[in-house]
């Protein structure tokens, strides 16, 4: 059996890797398998690996012991030895015993490849791209939750245990005698980190409430990873955030204030990109960050127009937004990277009314700002309210639900307020709207 090791891909090191996928021919096809492996190869490239070859197999169900069949396992072992591959990445989540059995099967006197799965790879990328304190805490929680079920003893070793506070991918523990203690340490660490995240979420909630009181419209920029969200935010606000042609180049959310040409101010937030098979523990750990999309007034979905898989990218993004409870909000569909021949420009149903831009060159940005202006104005408008003295309780609640532009105290004790408010708030306080505005 192997000695203790760590499969984390080091900076500036291009590890030769193989990628493996299985499809059942019903729920998944050879074509969808290849597309998913293309994305896995891009993830591997982002993490610093160089994919030397790929193996696919059609099976009604993955092998419980080794995920792929014996023949494909022999082929995998031969190819790894022939091409000097020392890292094997599977496109679906593996059990600890599968990882152990695959490693044993491909190990020989010449090479001893490490085996990881898609979730491990994404966790590795998230770990290296987290910048803020909150982002690092979220990544560590996800890592620990992934590794906790894999703390299982077997003989004189323990399979796949991530050191507390470190990267769990490919790390082996010292022995079964420490298993229960390690489990308690992991559980305690997760609890501690989640308490810290809850404190940060409370602070975020306070800031969010302040934004709501200010009346500034909040726009969440969402979309598939590498669609150009950060480039668009940089184009609009000179945010200066990292924008690379790699998956998950930006992990921590960034918010910038932006004034539309029409004068309305917005808060634009760039969020973490979505992806197929995004591990559930990552969605859970980043829930507070992803909820920026839920709390936003407007969702701006950025789509890579140059990617032939744009339709599935939209579907993945819409599914995740739905799971977060963001349905029903105004969505502006933005096709980015539209420096394409007209016949290749992708199309959406008319009701989605997409905008076509190039965030890099600035093409189409005027059309986008026009759409943002129209959407903001549809959500909020200026109105004048007069609250008599006996409506003081209503007045106190109103202050927290609209953007107050001017307050005037009248001789009869009434309070005259000019505010920007949503249609819902205007309807709720309609009885207090100044008589001349009702006409």
N, C-alpha and C positions, 0 to 999 in steps of 0.2 A: 504494500500500500504506500501511498505517497506520504512524504514528510509534510509538515505544516508549511503552507504557502499562501500567497496572496495573488489573485489574478487581476488586480486593478491595473489598468493600462496606464503606464507612467507618461508624464508629459514628455513631448518630443520623441517618443518612442513609437514606431510603427510596428505593432505586433502582427505577424502573419496570422490570419484567421480564416476559419471556414464557417459558413452559415448553413443551417439545416431547417427545413420546413416539411410539414406533413399536411395533406389535404384529404378529405374523405370522399370527394367526388359528388357530394350532395349539398351540404352546407357551405363547403369551400371547394373551389375548382383549382385546376392546375394554374389557370390564369391569375386568379386571386392570390394563390400561394406565391407565384412569382412576383406579383406587385408588392405583397407584404415583405418578401425577402429583399426586394429593391430598397424598401424603406429601412429594413434592418441593416442593410449594407451602408446606407447613409448614416444611420445611428452609429454603426461601428466606426465609420470614418470620422464622425464627430468626436468619438471617444479616443481616437488615435490608433485604430487598427486598420490593417489593409486586408481586405477580403481576397483570398487567393482562389477559392472555389466555393460552389454551393451544391448541396445535395437535397433533392426532394423525393418524397415517396407518397404514393396514394395508399391509404389504409382506412378501413372503416373506423378504426379507433387507434390512437397511439398505443404502442406496446407498453404495458404496465411496468416492465422492468427496465427497458432501454429506450423507450419512446419510438425508435425506428427498429425495423426487423434485423435479424442476424446478418442477412446478405448485405444490406445497406451499411450496417455497422462495420463489416469487414472492408467494404469499399471506403468508408470514412477513414478507417485506420490506415489503409494503404495510401490514400491520397495525402493524409497528414504527414506520413513518413516521407513520401516522395517530394512534397513541396515545402517541408520544414515548418508546417503549421503547428503552433503551440497553444492556440486558443480556438475553441469550438463554441459557437453561439447558436442556441436553438431559438426558434421564433415563438415558441410558447413556453409557459411556465413549467418547470420541471420539479419533481419531488426530490428530496435529498437522496433517496435510494436510487432514483434514476441517474442523478448526477454521478453518484459513486459507481454504479454499474457501468455507465458509459466510459468513465475515466479508466476503470479497470480494463475494459475491453479494448480501448485504443492505445493503452500504454504499452510500450516495448522498450528494448534496450537503447534505441536511438532517440526517441522523443516521448515526452509525457505531457500531452496537451491538457490544459485546464478546460473545464466545461462550465459555461454559464448560460443563463436564459435571457430572454428579452427584458424581463423585469429587472434583472441584475444590471444589465447594460444601461437601461434608462436611469436607474438609481445612481450608477457611476457618473453619468453625464450630469445629472442634477447636482450631485455632490460637488463636482468641480466648478459648476456655473453659479451656484448660490453665492451671493455677495453680501446681502444684508443679514443682520442677526436673525431676523424672523425667518428668512429663507433657509438659513443653515439649520435652524431648529426644526423647520418643517421637513427638510431632507433627512435629518437624523431620526425623527419619529418614523418616517416612512421606511427607512433602512431597518430600524429595530423591529418594526411590526412585520416586516418581511422575513427577517432572520429568526424571530422568536419561535415560530412553529418548526424551524429547521434545527433547533437545538435538541438533537436526538442522539443519544449515545449508541455506539455500535462497537463492541469489542473494546479495544484500547484507545479508540479515537472518537471524535465527535464530528459529525458532518456539518460543514458550512455554518460556522458561527461567526457573526460579526462582532469585533471588539466594541464594547460600549463606547459610543462617541466617535467611532471610526467608520470606515467603509466596510460593509459586511460582505462584499462580493468576493467569494473565493477564499475566505479565511477559515482555517480549521482550528478547532478548539483543542485544549491540552489533554482532555480525558474525561471519561464518564463520571469519575468520582466528583467532579466539580459541576455536574449538570444542573442539579437543583439550585445550587448557589448562583450559577450563571443565569438561570431562568428568573430567579428573584431579583437579581441585579438589573436585568433587562426590563422586567416589569416595573421596578421602582424608577428606573431611568425614564421610561415612557411616561409614567405618571407625572414625574417632575417636569419633563419637557412640555407635556400637554397643559399643565398648570401655567407654565410661562407663556405658552401660546394663547391661553385663555385671557391672560392679563393683557397681552398685546392686542388681542381681538377687542377687548373692552375699550382700550385706547383708540383703536381704529373706529369702533362704534361711536365714540364721543366725537371724533373728528368728522365722521360721516354725518352725524346729527348737525354739527356746525355748518357743514356744507349745505345741508338741506335748508337750514335756516337762512343761509346767505342767498338762497334762490338761484345760485349758479347751476346751470344744467350740467349733469355729469354724463360723459360719454365713455363707454368701455369699448376698447379696441380688442376684438377677439378674432380667433381664426386658427387654422391649422399651423403647426410649427413651420417656420421658414416661409411664410406667406408674404412677409414684408411689413409686419406691424410696426416694428421698431423704426424701420426706414421711414414709414409714413409719419410716425410721431416726430422724428427728427426733422422731416420736411416741413411740418406744420409749426413746430415750436422751437426748433434748434435745441432739442433736449440733450443732444450729445451722447446718447446711449449707444451701447455696442450693437452693431447691425452687421452680422456676418452671414455668408451663404452656407450656414450649417444649421442642423436641427437643434432646437433649444439653446440658441446663442444667447437669448435673454430669458432669465428665470424669474428674477424678482420684479414685481410690478413697479412701474414708474408713472407718476401723475404730474402733468404739467398744465398750467393755465394757458388758454388760447383765446384770443379775441377774433371773432369772425369779422369779415370786412363790413358787415352790417352793424357792428358794434356790440352784439351780444357776446358775453364771456362764457366760456366752457371750461370744464375740467376734463382733460383727456387722460385716460389710464391705459397703458400698454400692459396686457396680461400675458401670462405664460401660455405658450402655444399648446394646442391639442394634437393628439396623434391616435392612430388605431391602437387598440389593445392597451390603452393607458392603464397601468396597474391600479386596481381599486384602492390599495393602500396609499398611493400617491394622490389620488383624487381626494381621499379622506384627509390626508395630512395638509393638503393645500386648499382645503375647503374654504377657510377664511379668506384666502387670497382670491380664489375663484369667485367668491360671493360678491366681489366688486362688480361682476357682470350682473348679478341679481339686483344689486342696489342702484345700478346706473339708471338714468332716465332714458338713455338711448344706447342701443348696441350697434356698433359699427363692425360688421363682419368682413374681414379682409381675406380675399381668395387669390391664390396664385393662378393667374390666367394662363401661364405657360405650362402648367402641369396638366397632363391629359386626365389625371384622376381627380380633377377639381370637383366633380359631382359627389364622389364619395367623401371628399374632404368637407364639403358643405354638410353632408349627412352626419358625419362624425361630430362636427361642431354643433349642429342643431341638436343632436341627441344629448350631448354633454350639457348644453344650456338648458334643455328640458329637464334633465336629471337634477340640475341645480335650482330649478324653479324659476327660470328667467323667461318662461314663455309669456306671450302677451305684450311684450315691450316692443316699441318701434325698432325695427332692424333696417339698417342701411347696408345693402350688399355692395361691396367695393371690390371689383376685379382689378388687382394690381399686376404689374409687369406686363402691361398691355402694349408693349412695343412689338406688336405682331402684325403680320399681314391680315387684312380685314377678313379674309375667308377663314382664318384660324381663330378669330376672337370668339371665345365661348359665349353661349347664350343661356339666359335663365327665363323662366316663365314671366310674362309681362307684369303680373301682379307684384313680382319682387323688384322690378324696376331698378336694375343694377346700375352703378356708376363705373366707368372704365377710366383707370388712371395709370400713371407710372410714378410711383413715389420717388424713384431715383432721379428722373428727369424733370418732374413737376407737371407732366402732361395730365390734363384732366382735373387738376386740383381745384380750379375755379368751379367746375361742375359739382365737385364734392362739397365745397363750402356753401354753394347755393342750396344744395339738398339739406345740409346741416341747418342752415338758416331757416328753411321752410319747416323742417321737422321741429326745431326748437320753438318756433312761433306757434306751431300747431299745439304744442304742449302747454305753453304759458303765454299769457297776455297781461297787459297792464290794465288795472281797474282801480276805482276809487271806492272805498268803503267808509261808512259812517256808523260808529258804534255808540249808541246812547249810554248814559251812565248805568242803567240797569243791566246792560249786557257786558259788564266787566269780565265775567268768567269766560264768555265767548271770546272777548278780545284777547285775553291772556293765551288762549289756545291758538288763536289766529296768528299771533306773533311767531310761533314756532313752525308754521306751515306755509309761509309765503315770504318772498323777498321784499322787505319793507324799503320803499324808496323815499317816502316822506311822511312825517307825522305832524298833525296840526291839532291843537287843543282848542275847541270852540267854546263860546261864552256859556252855552247851556250845559256844559259838562261833557258833551259828546267828543269823541276822538275821530278825526278824519284821517284816514290812512290811504296813501297811494302805494300800491304794491304790484309786483309781478307774481302771478299765481297760476297754478295749473287749472285746467277746466274743472277738475274734481273739486278743488278748493273754492273756485268761484261759484260752483253750484251749491256747495255746502253752506256758504255764507251769502247766498244771493239776497236774502232779506235785508242785508246791510249795505248792498251796493247803492251808491248815491243815485238819487231819483233821476237825475238828468242822464245818467249812463244807461238806465233801464229803457229809456225811450228809444 
